Amino acid sequence: MTEKTAQEKYANASSQVPVRDIFTASLKLGLTSFGGPVAHLGYFHQEYVVRRQWIEDKAYADLVALCQFLPGPASSQVGIGIGLRCGGLLGAIAAWLGFTLPSALLLGLFAMVVQTMNIGETFWLHGLKLTAVAIVAQAVWGMGIKLVSGRSKAAIAIGAASLTLLWPSKLGQVAIIAAAALLGLIMYRPEKSEAAPKLYPLPHAAANKHNFNSHRHPLVYIGIYFALLLLLPLLGRWSNGGWVSLADSFYRAGSLVFGGGHVVLPLLQEEVVPSGWVGLSDFIAGYSAAQAVPGPLFTFASYLGAIYGGIPGLVVATTAIFLPAFLLVAGILPLWDRLRSNAAVQRALQGIHAAVVGILLAALYDPIWTSAVFTPFDFVLVLCLFSMLHVWKLPPWCVVISGAAGGLLPELLL
């Protein structure tokens, strides 16, 4: 393909990619993308940029930068953004469905299996809980090295962890994130970075009635995002709980997750365990199982929804936790160039990123560690699983299988 032909293909992608092709490509990724958000972005680059040439390298890099900035699941947001560019609103829905459906269905099936057994007497499920300890510890380690540099950020992270443990409430975590943003505004300077390429304007927008750039006011999406964040709690109270409260809990969790999929763990734990919707053992077993399937870690919500209410619960929870990501990408993508260069936003994010490391550190202790590590053997197995992840760089699905098998060893040796 000549340079001119390639440029023409990139320019026309927004109006020429059929929705069925977007769904097929994203479904392939949903079936094969193991390894977490960073690995997903590598798979996306190979499929969308190199193989299919639906988006140019520079535009892809800028889209990734936006999704790292926003709360929510970064890899899913990148897929949604590419779907928007290539097929408008229908393309975005197709991209999300294809990437999300495989892991959502697998975890829903696992939820049904879990509900048919006595979880307290299954040693392999205890092994999955120990696997969760290793996986979250590895996430804390990696995020801490990247996001908590210097004494002041370490102090924010430690303070966030301490307050999360001593003030265990939904309001507490929101207040911690808000306080960290304020500290970031006061204490830090904008991070230095290379000038980023602008997102290329999409041609033929006016001709495509489903294209998100054809809307005159992208802020409508942001307005819907905040309206749901405010109204769903009120509607939940008026309806005396039920499905509206379930949607509110998962929508709020999807709206407040900065720093990667693992950070959704403490937010969801605070939503579903104290309320009695999901037992703690079921919760941790499902979180560990979520590491063994391809696709986004946010489909852990699919498992929790299925535990709560079967297939309807799966649909409500999955839709609610991903909806904020969809609304934010659709609303902010056209405004990204201006927002990204805002010095106040950059300063606030430095504080927020340090705080989410602290929140995840608190989750590593409670409920993950306190509900799983009881004996010296448990600690040794966690140490081995952590080494498999961090030292030998084995894929998460391999570590999950090893953890489940390791949980059976005490029973076999006794």
N, C-alpha and C positions, 0 to 999 in steps of 0.2 A: 504494500500500500504506500503510495507516495505521500509526501508531507501534506500536499494540498488536499488529497483525498481524505486523509486522516482528519484534517481540520474541519472539512465539510461534514464528516460523520459525527464529530463531536458537536458541531454547531446544530445539527439537525436531530440529535438524539432525543431532545425533549418532545418532539412531535412524531417521531418515527418508530419508537419502541412500543410494540403491542403489549397490552397489559398481561396477556397470557405468557409472553416471553419473560417479563419481569418476574412473574410468579414462578415460572419454571427455574429461572436462575437462582432466585432466593431460596426456593425449596431445596435445590441441590446444596446450597450453603447450609441450610438448616439441618440437613441430614449428615453433613460431613465436617462441620466446623467445631472441632474439639479445642480445648485449651484456654478458654476465657477470652475477654474482650480484646486484649492485645493480639492474640492469635487470630481472632475473627477479622480484625482490620487487615491483617496480612492476606487472609483468604479473600476478602472483599477486593483488595487491590488486584490480586491475580485474576479474579473473575470479571470484575467490572471495568478495570482500567486496562489490563494487559490483554486478556482474552477477548472480551466482547467490545472493548473500546467505546463504552457508553459515556465515559467521563474522562476528562483530561487529568494528568497527574497533578497539575497545580490546583485545579478546582477540587480534586479529591483531597489533597492535603489541607486545603482551606476548610472543607466540610468536616474533616476529622478534627481540626482545631476547634471549630464551633461546638461539636458534640462533646469534646472533652471539657469545654467551658460550662455547658448546660448541666443541670441536674438530670438524672435518669441514666438509662443503659446506653453507653456510648456506641457500642457496635450496632445495636438496633436502631439508634437514631441516625447513624451513617446510612444504613440500609433504607430507612424511611426517606432521608434526604435524597438519595440517588433515585428512589422511586418517584419522588416529587419532580425532580429534574427531567426524568425520562418519560413519565406517564401521568403527571399531574396527581390529583387526589386519588384516583383509582389506582394509579401506579404505586403510590405510597402504601395504600392498603394491601395491594398484592405483595409488595416487598416485605411488609411486616408479617403477613399471614404465612408466606412461604418459609421465612426464617424462623418463625415462632412455633408453628404448628407441630413439627415433629417432637420437640422436647416437651411441649405442653401435653401432648397425648401420652407420651411415655411416662411422664411424672403423674398424670392422672391415673394411668393404669397401676403404677406403683402404689398410689394412695389406696386404691381398691384392694390391693394385695395386703397392705399393712393393716387395713381394717378387719381382715378376716383372721388375724393371728393374735396371739397374746404377746404383745411387744416386750413385756418385761421378761419373758423367758426365751427370747431368741438371741443367741449369742452373736450371730452374724450382724444383727442390727446394732448390738453394742459396739461391734467393730466399726460400723458406719459412723457411729457417734464419735469414736476415737479418731476416725479419718477426718471428721469435721474439725476437730481440734487442730490437726496438722495443717489443714487447708487454710483455716482462718489465721493461724500463726504465720504461715508463709505470706499471706496477704498483708498482714500487719507489718511484717518485716520489709517487704518490698515497697509498700506505700510509705513507710516511715523513712526509708533511705531517700526516696524521691521527693517527698513533700515536707518533711520535718527537718530542715537544715537550720542549724543555729540554735542558740539557747532560748530565744524568745518563742520560736515556733514549738520547741520541745516543751516549754512551759505551758503553752496553749493546749498541746496534745495531752499532757499529764493532767492539767486542770479539767479538760473535757472528759477524760476517762474517770477522774475522781468524782465529778459531779454526776456523771451518768450512773455510776454505781450507788452514790449516796442519795440521789434524787431520781429514782426510777419512775418516770412518768412520761406520757406523750408530750405534755407541755414542756417538760424539762429538756428534752432533746431539741425541740424547736428553739427554745430560749438559748441553749448552748450554741447552736449554729448562728443565731442572730448576734449573740455576744461576740463570737469569734469574728464575724464579719466586721463588727464595729471596731474591735481591736486591730484588725487588719487595716482598716481605714486610717486609724490613728498612728500605727507603728511602722508601716512599711511604705516603701516606694514601689512604683510600678516595676514589674520584672522586665528586664531588657530582652528584647527578642528581635529577630530579623523582620524586616517589612514583609508582610504576608500579601500574596496576590489576592486581588479582589475576586469575589464570586462573579463568574461571567454572566451577563444578562442572558436570559433565555429568549431565543427568537420564537416567533410564531405563538407567543403567549395569548395574543388576542384571538387566534384561530382555534385554540384548544380551550373549550369551556370548562374542562376539569383541571386546567393547569393552575397551580396555586398563585402564580404571579399575575394571573388575569383578575384576581380580586383586587379591588382598589385599596382595601384597608387590611393589610396583614396583621395589624394590631387586633383585629377581631378575634383571631385565634388566641392571642395572649389574654384578651378580655374573657374569653370562655374558660381558659385555664384558671384564672383567678376567681371567676364566678363559681366554678365548681368547687374550688378549694374552700370557699366561704359558705356556699349553700348546702353542700352535701352533709356537713355535720348537723345543720338545722333540720334538713329533711329527715335525717336519721332519727332525730329526737321526736319529730312529729309523727313518724311512722312506727315508733316504738321498736326500733332496731330492725332486724331482718335483713333483707337483701340490700336495702339502701345503706344501712350501717356497714355491711360488708364492703360495698363499693366505696364508701367513704374511707374506710381504713386502708384499702389498697391504693386508692387514688392518692391519699395523703402520703403514703410511703413512696410511691413513684414520683411524687412532686418534691421530695426533700432529700433524695439520695444524691449526694456529691461524692465523687471519688471512686466510683466503680461498683460493680454488682454486689461485692461482698458487704458493702455498707448497708445494703437493704436488710441484712440479717437482724441487727438490733431493732430497727424500726418495725419490721414485721413481728418479731418476737413480742414486742411491747403491745402490738395491736391484737394478736390472736391468742396468746397464751393466757394472760391474766383474765381475759374475758371468758375463757373456757371453751372457745371455739375449737382449739386444737391443743392436745396434750403436749407437754414438754418433750417427752420421748418421741412422739410422732413428729414433732417439729424438727428436732435435731436429726433424726433419721432421714427425713425428707430433704433437709438441706444438704446432707452428705450425698444422697442419691442424685441430687441435682448436678453434682460435679461430674457424674459418670455419663451424662447425656450431652449430645451436641447442642449448639444453639445458645441463646442468652440465658444467663443465670437467673434473670428475673422470672423465668417460668417456674421457679420455686413457688411463686404465687399460685400457679395452676394446681400444684400439689395441695397447697393449703386450702384452696377453694374446693377441691374435690373432697378433701377430708371433711370440710364443713357441710357441703351440700351436694355432693355428687357432680354430675355433668353440669347442671345449672350453676353451681358454685364455681366450678372450673371456668366457665365462660365469663361470669361476672368478675371474678378476681383477676383473670388474665387481661380482660379488656380494661379494667379500672387501673391496673398498675402501669400499663403501657400507654394509656390515653394521654397523660401529661407529656410524655416524650413526643408524641405525635403533634400535639398542639404547639409545643414550644418550637419544634423544628419548623413547622409550617409558618409560625408567626415571626420567628426571629431570623430565619435564613436570609430574607431580603434585607434585614437591618444589620446584619452581622458586621459588616465592614466598619460602621460607625461605633457599634457597641464594643467591639473587640479592642479598639484603641482608647477606650475610656479609662483614664487613670484610676478613678475611684473604684471601678469594677475590678481592675487588676489588683488593687491593694486589698479589697475585701476578700477576694478569692484566696489570697495567701493565708489569711486567718481561717477561712472556712476549711481549706484543705488540711491544715494542721488539726483542726477540731475533729474532722471525720476520722482521722487516724486514731485519735484518742477514743472516740465513740466505738470504733471497731475493736480497739484494745480492751475496752470494758466488756464488750460482748464475748471476747475470747475467754475472759474469766467467768462471766456469768451471762448466759447460761451454759456456754459450751463446755468449759473446763469442769465446773462444779457438778455437772450432770453426767460426766463421762469418765473422768480419771479418778479411780478409787483405790487402785492397787499398784505396786511396783511394776507388775506386768503391763498394766494400762499405760503407764508412763513410758516404758521401754518401747511399746508398740507405737505410741505417738512419736517418739524420737526417731524411730526407723522410718515411719511414714513421712515425717517432715524432711528427713534426709533424702528420701526418694524424690520429693518435690524440689527441694532447694539445692541439693548438692548434685544429684544425678540427673535432674531435669526430666524425670519421667512424666508422661502425660497424666492428667488428673484421673482419667478413667482407669488407668492401670493401678494408680494408688488406691482408688476406691475399691477395686476388686481385691487388692492385697489386704486392705483394712477389714473388709468383710470376712475374708479367709482367716486373718489373724484373730478375729473375735472368736472363732471356733476353737482355737488352740487350747485354751484352758480347759474346755470341756473334754477334748480328746486326750489331754495329758493326765487328767484326774481319773 
